[in-house]
Amino acid sequence: MKNIPKKQFAGWMLMLLLCISTSAFAQSPKKVTGRVMDAQGELLIGVNVTEAADPSNGVVTDINGTYTITLKGNKPSLKFSYIGFKDKVVAVGSKGVLDVALEEDVAALDEVVVVGFGTQKKASVVGSITNIEPAKLAAAPSRSLSNNLAGMVPGVIAVQRSGDPWFNNSDFWIRGISSFTGNTNPLVLVDGVERSLHDIDPEEIASFSVLKDAAASAVYGVRGANGVVMIETKRGKIGKPQVNVRFEHSFTQPIKIPDYIGSVKYLELINEMYAEQGRAPFASEATLLNYKNQTDPELYPDVNWWDVISKDHADNTKANVSVNGGTDILRYALVAGYYNENGIIERDKNQEWDSSLKVSRYTVRSNVDVNVTPTTLFRANVGVFLQTRNAPPGDTETNHGIFYQAMRVPPYVHPAIYADGRIPRVMYKQNPWAWATQRGYEKLNHNKIESLVSLEQDLKFITPGLKFKGTFSFDKFSATSVTRSKNPYYYNPATARDAEGNIITDVQTTGQEFLGYEKGAKWGDQSIYLEGMFSYNRIFGKVHDVNAMFLYNQKEYDNGDALPYRTQGIAGRFSYTYDSRYVAELNFGYNGSENFAKGKRFGFFPAVALGWIVSSEKFMEPVSDVISNLKLRATWGKAGNSNIGGNRRFAYISTIVNTGSYRWGTDAEIYRLGRSEGEIGVNNLTWETVTKMNAGIDLGLWNGSVNLVVDVFKEKRDDIFMQRKNVPGSAGFNRPVWANYGKVDNQGFDVSLNVNHKFNSDWAISAMANYTYAHNKVVEIDEPAAILGTYRSQTGKPVGQLFGLIAERLFTEDDFDENGMLKEGIPAQKFSDMSNLRPGDIKYKDLNGDGEVTAVDKTAIGGTRIPEIVYGFGATVSYKSFDLGVFFQGTGKTYQLLGGETWLPGSSLGAGNIYSNIDDRWTPENPRQDVFWPRMGDKAVANNEQASTWWLRDMSFLRLKNLELGYTLPQRWTTKIGIRGCRLFARGTNLLTFSNFKLWDPELETTDGLRYPQMKSVSVGFSINFNN
């Protein structure tokens, strides 16, 4: 071989090096950036962008719709996927910037609506169903999911009656109340199984739906009369593990607490009352001066008991970690949550025990999907719930709770504790500070496990579109408690000091030195649910869309109080859509309950729905750019309720009770030892039925940028469970007999409006508003003539209507003669000794004209304590990486009657604290008729304590429920440290409340303010999505 010249050799080597370097360069990672938008150019947030050849290499678009990804392959392509849009694969080539437009996938959008026992295409849904984004339910730092519903979901009326961390679950109803006894709560289903709404962490939720009319809820038969809430939890998705972390810490304080007067003002008021009666002052000038100067706070205290027993603020912490991923064979989703809230009740840090109020909750939910074969899907769900409460012994929400005690003790009687450690107390009352801090503590534990397994089999080998699903679930709840408590040594309030300067007092009651131990009884329940379902979904000839379902289910619930409660039934649905224009649907439920006798246990509950998708008609094509969706809906159907009021188990069985004795005879004059007859069994007792009618319209404008939904409804409930009141004593019944007797009508409407618009690549806005009105009326009820209650149901009035006297005005001097008695012609008021009536007392109207005012003159006043109107509105504005959201929530037509043991100032001389607005009262020097308070008395004035329009208050309010500012870090920063997305946020909850009522928060369920106050909060937090 010839020798290669040096120059030629050098040239070949240079070419070889160039090839190697070029190859190396070609194989080096390539970075691509770009934007993802829809067909109209609107940028899309959260689009999955992955390397087609390596799905584990992926990112998501940020709040500006942009992405940055580093590719690894030689000939890379990118895959873009987003819910509601068709997947798109684009070759990158030599491009460094790649903008992509995605095409809307109408079929995919049609498949995301969850309905009773399955899913249904969105376009073919004609029932009244509201879906809400799970992220919106997590927008408040609350333990209970129910507290985030008010004003957020059209058709849902929710009221939070307390701020106590343990007792703050909201009462909520779907489209109001249409029964005056029995069960009015909606059916809550989690993954298809009846469970508690309060135990679900918002971070576990994949979809949240509210089924409001009969077409949506008829398949649940006897369980669906009050509407249905359906929750589906998160499931695994194909891909490498995606880890999400969310953390939030909040500082809380009461929205409003009662404002009381101090000792000096209190004693001056007592002196004023004494002077009007010609009596010597209760407190001398020297005594008043000592209180003013606070020369000796132990002998002349001025105590604000609310300040003593409560902290200025408290805090709570909420954290979640979720992992999601899997393959085409196995997918998993794991969500773990932690919540801790400290209450505002103060503790004594000198004590070795912790009596502070605090609640902790731990939750874990794991969902696994396994494709056993290409046509067989196995699913397993497990949820674990652990919750503890530490608190002073006793219930803070009862009439003998801590805030109740704080109201009963005036500020001048004694301090919280003396310097030498002795604890003072007024006889027959409690020392509020000692009640909260010196009696020990109790610890309550709630544990629950929820399990579900299901098997889905595609039966396309029989016929395409046919599937079977079998489900089994087992849930168990248990609760235990331990109380470590004692009674402190109490001393009578000191009246002086001895020569050495020590306070002079004596022992009132002897207590214990050490805490006792009491283990509470265990209680709990368990439920077993079994379901088998066939479903069928197929399109024939491109225009005939058929959807059908048939199932059998049964449930056993055991709480240990009686034999297990058992229900079983079948349900079916058939839906037909022609050419995406005309929809017809038939539903039925045939369900039974052991609560009733044989022959009365089962009920048939049908429903029919019709829909017209007007926007799919050809004559709408000229305006399709504006009207993108127009659907008219109408439904009719029946549902049922089998839960009898009063915890009555087998109402068809008579009971014998061991009362120790019984009486009989014409005037019950004969007395005998032994057992007596309890409740009489009623063989023909059966389920309540409700007939529901609904008409609605769905309107979408400008390709869904504006969406309006309007529903009008009417419900007629028959055969309501109630105990007959008009059964004569001669019938021989010891107790009222149950019967299907009552009738209630309920009607109203709900409206929701959503607007989404992106102005350009930087600016976007999303706004929403909803309004719900629901009014009920009792049509038939067994009401005896003697019914005189303040809160009652009466024919022609709403359920729970307030009743009271009509307050005409305050008495004046001209109403009394020279002997201090009412002049002739003025109706006597029979609520107290007539000689006790004075100018400044409330004068009531004699409605029946019999010459005297008694309880018979009470009439319907105001409305009910449940609001007939609930509304909410808000908006979120985003600019580049910033977003600002605001949400208001309000109620209307809700009323309360003020009153209570310690309500009237001066009742029984020191029965309780006095509100700071006491100057707005009637006095001889201030004889106005528009004052807040009537005259003060040195003892209870029964006349002024009557329920009447004088004490009626409108509790409507508008609240700034949520204000949130967020910032999403650019991906070009976060991807460098392995973070796919990071958002920081600051939030305020319940920051402002607007109401005509000023004494306490109007949402509290209280007549006198003696309840744990509602809380407002300020939070900071972050959410992080990690790369894998």
Buried (B, 14 or more C-beta within 10 A) or exposed (E): EEEEEEEEEEEEEEEEEEEEEEEEEEEEEBEBBBBBBBEEEBBBBEBBBBBBBEBEBBBBBBBBBBBBBEBBBEEBBBBBBBEBBBEBEBEBEEBEEBBBBBEBBEEBBBEBBBBBBBBBBBBBBBBBBBBBEBEBBBBBBBBBBBBBBBBBBBBBBBBBBBBBBBBBBBBBBBBBBBBBBBBBBBBBBBBBBBBBBBBBBBBBBBBBBBBBBBBBBBBBBBBBBBBBBBBBBBBBBEBBBBBBBBBBBBBBBBBBBBBBBBBBBBBBBBBBBBEBEEEEBBBEEEBBEBBBEEEBEBBBBBBBBBEBBBBEBBBBBBBBBBBBBBEEEBBBBBBBBBBBBBBBBBBBEEEEBEBBBBBBBBBBBBBBBBBEEEEEBBBBBBBBBBBBBBBBBBBBBEEEBBBBBBBBBBBBBBBBBBEEEBBBBBEEBBBBBBBBBBBBBBBBBBBBBBBBBBBBBBBEEEEEBBBBBBBBBBBBBBBBBEBBBBBBBBBBBBEEEEEEEEBEBEEBEEBEEEBEEEEBEEEBBBBBBBBBBBBBBBEEEEEEBBBBBBBBBBBBBBEEEEEBBBBBBBBBBBBBBEEBBBBBBBBBBBBBBBBBBEEBBBBBBBBBBBBBBBBBBEEBEEEEEEBBBBBBBBBBBBBBBBBBBBEBBBBBBEBEEEEEEBEEEEEEEEEEEEEBBBBBBBEEBBBBBBBBBBBBBBBBBBBBBBBBBBBBBBBBBBBBBBBBBEBEEEEEBBBBBBBBBBBBBBBBBBBBBBBBEBEEBBEBBBBBBBBBBBBBBBBEBBBEEEBEEBEBBBEEBBBBBBBBBBBBEBBEEEBBEEEEBBEEEBBBBBBBEEEBBBBBBBBBBBBEEEEEBBBBBBBBBBBBBBBBBBBBBBBBBBBBBEBEBBBBBBBBBBBBBBBBBBBBBBBEBBBBBBBBBBEEBBBEEEBEEEBBBBBBBBEBBBBBBBBBBBBBBBBBBBBBBBBBBBBBBBBEEBBEEEBBBBBBBEBBBBBEBEBEBEBBBBBBBBBBBBBBBBBBBBBEBBBBBBBB
